[in-house]
Amino acid sequence: MSFMERARREHLGSQEFAVEAEKARLQAQFHHYAVVNVRSRGVEGWERGRVGARPTVIYDLSGLPLFYDFPVRRGRLYAGFVRTAANKALGSPVVSTQVTPLGWDMGAARGELGKLVRKKYKGYSPRRIRVVCYSYPKLALSAELVSPRRGSRILLMDVADFTEIAPEPGPIGEALGQVPYSLLDQIPEAQERAGPEIWTKTSRDVEEVFRRERRLDPERLYQLPLRERLQVIDTMFEKLQLIPKYSQKVLDFCCHSSDCQDHECFCLHPQENNVHCARAAGQMMLCHWRYCYSQHEIAQAYGVPDDQLTPAANIVPGLEVLTSDCFDATRHGTATWAACKKEIAERRPFMSCTPGHARACAGTKQFSFWIFNTRYLYIFDPWPANTGAIYWENFNTTTYSTSYGMYTLARRTTNHV
């Protein structure tokens, strides 16, 4: 399969863009300290956890390393992970922070890959099995199948529902579901030029923090009791003048009782199969407004069979039909940070679409401190199928530099009830 021209692959695979795993780990560790310091939504209990030393390496479909996923564990409990860039073209070192369990199992996926090879590709032997990002942020196992008589071929299988994926580049943009493409190949030239400089500056400054503040070394810090550990982190942010200007808005529900506290009211709905992302994302948005529909009913409103991709153009009229035109759905070809922030401030969830995949968004947050000015969306992702995932995704990364659409569900200013 060819997801990137050879010359471009050699360029992006050069030392100029390579990220060492140990440097990426420092970024993940500092980010862990930061979200604990500001008590970010979804990371409750992470102050008791620690960042693992060995990440899962996620490859791009071009064959180049793309992400390092560093697990966050509380004892044996897997709490989530910090995803960092493995290629400087992505720019910001931290891509996202998943606050829910992984949603798939490597052992089970490898077992199913073996079954698929034995059933469908008799005479072939799999080799070079690794995890790839085939349609951001969806993951698959990639294997080179080798046969003495038939040569070699590539097999892609989704890690969550074990669906086989055609190992050929798909049409990007107007189809949402199961569309493989190289994320690195979608990076605009301006981002490609600026990415290494952004990554290098941030990395150097974070390394300087760890050099100046030896107590932040994980091997030392994790030996301390919890209270002392939190004091060290809080003192570090104060001492190094890292106190952030932090803002966070998540769609909450308040019952207005005397002891009322805000409670998260946006619910995660996993997709029921590997092409249901736009239906599940729409289901989450509609559910927030108390319109309860199955993914099958939403597929009918979109005008597509259950097992086919959803054309992007079908979403807006489909959402309006399902609400009997009581809501106006609007599609934005590209979304600015101001537009995303306004939707959440006005208590409206929206559909955040990367090429080939749809998710729902129910919150925003922003760090403005020291060297950083980072902005995050609180993403409710229907993938992995049957489990889904919730994570804070960095708006500064290349996933928002590529072409994608944002769909909002907004109240009409009419007398409709």
Helices and strands as residue ranges (DSSP letters): H 6-12, H 21-38, G 46-48, E 50-51, E 56-60, E 65-74, E 77-85, G 88-90, E 94-98, H 106-120, E 125-135, E 138-147, E 151-158, E 164-165, E 175-176, G 184-186, H 189-212, G 214-216, H 218-221, H 226-239, E 245-250, E 252-253, E 263-264, H 277-288, H 295-302, E 310-311, G 312-314, H 315-322, E 327-332, H 337-345, E 350-354, E 357-369, E 372-381, E 389-394, G 398-400, E 406-411
